[in-house]
Structure formats: structure tokens, C-alpha cells
Amino acid sequence: MTIYQKWLTAKAKEAEATAERRELEDKMVAQFSVPSNLDKTANFEADGYKVKIEGRINRRINSEKLQEIAVEHGLMAHLECLFRWKPEINAAIWKSTDPAITTPLLDAITSTPGRPSFTIVKKD
């Protein structure tokens, strides 16, 4: 078996294991009647096991709308402590911008290599 086929096999096992785990988690959520809007930790005991379920609510912020509302209500001073502001590079614009503009900003940016992504498809 080639390394590529082994990778495909491992990837398929991983997807299968993830699907099985999520199915079991869904059954536990139903068993313990955990509400979908749980935003804390809930602890349960069953069949000699302690089960801790952490519920989370994902929140997305429309930063433009948030700032407009804050200005309208005189709340701009509160935004800095209520929200984290996370600048991200717009790579397409960054790459096409004059280095006279981007070079001085490089001291504020830490670049570290990430784990590469792979897509492998068996040829027919």
C-alpha cells in the first residue's frame, strides 16, 4: 500500500470516527434533555459515568453595524472593553499594495508556518 493510499484510508477512518462520535454526542444531548441554547457547563451521571457537557453560543459581530449603533447611542467608549478587536490581513490587497506602505507595518505582524493541508484523490 502506498503512502498516498494509507493517507486516504486514515482520512476515511477519521471521518467515520468523527461521524460516529457526533452521533453518540447527539444521543447524549437527547438523553439528558440538554437545551440547544445551553451556554454553560452541565454535569450528568449515568451508568457509572460522569458526563460533562459544555454548551457554547457562537456569536458573530457585524463590526460596521456595531460601531454605527455605538455612535448613535454614545457608547463608543465602551466598545474597547466589551469587544476584542482582531485585525486580520486582507492578503489580496496587502500583496498588491506599495511596499512603502506595508514594509513599516511588518514589525507588528508575526508570521509562523501552519500545518499544510492535503487533498489526495485516487486517479481512475
C-alpha positions in Angstrom: 0.0 0.0 0.0 1.4 3.4 -1.0 1.8 6.3 1.5 -1.0 8.0 -0.5 -3.4 5.2 -0.2 -2.6 4.9 3.6 -3.4 8.7 3.9 -6.7 8.2 2.1 -7.5 5.2 4.4 -6.6 7.2 7.5 -8.7 10.2 6.3 -11.7 7.9 5.8 -11.3 6.3 9.2 -11.0 9.8 10.8 -14.2 11.0 9.1 -16.0 7.8 10.1 -14.8 8.1 13.7 -15.9 11.8 13.8 -19.3 11.0 12.5 -19.8 8.2 15.0 -18.6 10.4 17.9 -21.0 13.2 16.9 -23.9 10.7 16.6 -23.2 9.5 20.1 -22.9 13.1 21.4 -26.3 13.8 19.8 -27.8 10.8 21.6 -26.4 12.0 25.0 -27.8 15.5 24.4 -31.2 14.0 23.8 -30.9 11.6 26.7 -30.1 14.4 29.2 -32.6 16.8 27.5 -29.8 19.4 27.0 -31.3 22.6 25.5 -29.7 23.8 22.3 -29.1 27.2 23.8 -27.0 25.9 26.7 -24.3 28.5 27.4 -22.6 26.9 30.4 -21.4 23.6 31.7 -23.9 20.9 32.6 -22.9 17.8 34.6 -24.7 14.4 34.5 -24.2 10.9 35.8 -25.4 7.8 34.1 -24.4 4.1 34.2 -21.4 4.8 36.4 -20.1 7.6 34.2 -19.8 11.3 34.8 -20.7 13.3 31.7 -19.7 17.0 31.4 -21.3 18.8 28.5 -20.2 22.3 27.7 -22.6 24.4 25.7 -21.5 27.3 23.7 -23.2 30.0 21.7 -21.3 31.2 18.7 -21.5 35.0 18.3 -20.6 36.9 15.2 -20.3 40.6 15.2 -21.0 43.0 12.3 -18.3 45.5 13.3 -19.6 48.2 11.0 -23.1 48.0 12.3 -21.8 47.7 15.9 -19.9 51.0 15.5 -22.8 52.7 13.9 -25.1 51.8 16.8 -22.4 52.8 19.3 -22.1 56.2 17.7 -25.8 56.6 17.6 -26.2 55.9 21.3 -23.0 57.5 22.5 -21.4 54.2 23.5 -18.1 54.3 21.6 -16.1 54.4 24.8 -17.5 51.1 25.9 -16.5 49.1 22.7 -12.9 48.7 23.7 -13.7 46.8 26.9 -16.8 44.9 25.7 -15.2 43.6 22.5 -11.9 42.3 21.3 -10.7 43.9 18.0 -8.8 41.5 15.9 -7.2 43.0 12.8 -6.6 40.5 10.0 -4.6 41.0 6.9 -6.6 41.3 3.6 -4.0 39.2 1.7 -5.1 40.2 -1.8 -4.9 43.9 -1.1 -1.7 43.6 1.1 0.1 41.8 -1.8 -0.8 44.5 -4.3 0.0 47.5 -2.0 3.1 49.5 -2.4 5.9 48.1 -0.1 6.5 51.7 1.1 3.2 51.3 2.9 3.4 47.6 4.0 7.0 47.4 5.0 6.8 49.6 8.1 3.8 47.6 9.3 5.7 44.3 9.2 7.1 44.8 12.7 3.5 44.5 14.0 2.9 41.1 12.3 4.2 37.7 13.4 4.2 35.1 10.7 4.5 31.4 11.5 4.1 28.5 9.2 0.9 26.5 9.7 0.3 22.8 9.1 -0.1 22.2 5.4 -3.4 20.9 4.1 -3.7 17.9 1.8 -6.2 16.8 -0.7 -5.5 13.4 -2.3 -7.8 11.8 -4.9 -7.1 8.4 -6.4 -7.0 8.6 -10.2 -9.4 6.4 -12.0 
